[in-house]
Amino acid sequence: MTSIEEVRPYGDRLNDGAIQISFSLPIPLSAQSKEAAKQVAGKLGLEHLRLIYAQDLGNSFSFYIIYGRTSGSINLSSIHIPTVDIPQMDFWQINDLLAHELKKTVTVVGATMGADAHTVGLDAILSAKGFGGESGLERYPQFKIYNLGAQVPAEEVLREIIEQKADVALISQVVTQRQSHLQNLSYLEDLLEGEELRQDLILICGGPYIDTEVALEVGFDAGFGPGTTPSQVASFVVNELLRRRRA
């Protein structure tokens, strides 16, 4: 495959710069609002604009879909993103390393914090049923799981970490309004620092808007996004425990 350095969006033809955007405006639908929507797209630097869909949402709101083109491109060589780059292990390898080399059972406290009531991602990793054809961490003999569920205050997560003498905290965050996911994660990290527990704990977060770059920004060790399997999380935990022991 030919290496591509410069990347530009395309629709009908390669590198034509075609883009589709959608957004709402806090005004009722009208000829004036449609023109306002096109001007919003123009201020984003798009050209050759076409308003292809508009709908009144009621309560003085309206929605728009606009096609446009951009002349800009991105140089791939300038992009550097932190990633979780660790050897991938299977169920048996993970348990064998924990049992015979590390000689320990890993205690994990998991929760969805704040007002977030979404537990599908958390359960996919922790519950026995697992995800993607893999068993969840509850089925791993060398893991002991405390799944606190949804809408758990950070203070309760902290208490459980202390009470269970946890090795790992796994926090799932789906809701992102007003950056609530970052605030929740940062607050827990601050609580752990205050109790002088942070350095001895592996902190992992996950969710549809989470990656390792976000995780590092809020003081966590790793972040996992959609499609993550239990063995990927377990592999990170084992490799991190080994790294810390050898450090």
C-alpha positions, 0 to 999 in steps of 0.5 A: 500500500502506498504511504500517504502523508497528506490527508484530506476529506473526500466524497465523490473524488479522492482529495476533493475536500468534501465534508458533511456537518450537522448542528442545531441553532437556538432559533426557529426554522426560517429563511433567515435561519437557513442563511445563518446556518450556511454562514456558520459553516462558512466561518468554519472555512468551508466553501461551495456550501449546500444546505441539504436538510433543515428541520424545526425542532420546536421550542425555538430550535432548528437543525441543519445538515450542510455539505461543503468543501475544505482546501485544508489537509493534515500531515500524518507525520505531525500527529503523535498520540499516546497509546497503550502499547503492551504485549497482548496475552490471552486468558491462560497466559494472564492467569499463569503470569499472575499465579506463578511470576507475580504470585498474587490475586489482583483486586479490582474496584470498578464503577461508573461515577457521578450522575453517569448511569451507563454500565454496559462498558463497565460490565463488558470488562468486569462481568463474567459474561464478558465481551467480544467472545471473551470472558470478563475479569470475574471469570479470571481465577487471579482477579477479584472483582468489586463492581460498584455499578452506576452513579457512584460518588468518588468518595464511595469509590475511594472508601471501597479502594481502601477497604478492599486494598485494591490494586486496580481502579477501573472507572467507566464514563459515558456522559460528557456534558460540560466535561463531567467525565474529566471532572469526575476522573480528576476528582477521584485522582485528587482524592487518591493523591490526598490519601497517598494511595495514587502511586500504589494503584493502577488507575484505568478509565474507559468509555466512548470518549476515552483514550490514553491521551485523555487518561494521562491528562487526568492523571490515570495510567491508561484509557480504553475506548469502544471495542476494548476486550477484557483480555486487553485490560487484563494484559495492561494490568499484568504488564504494568504490575511487572513493570512496577516490580522491575522498576 
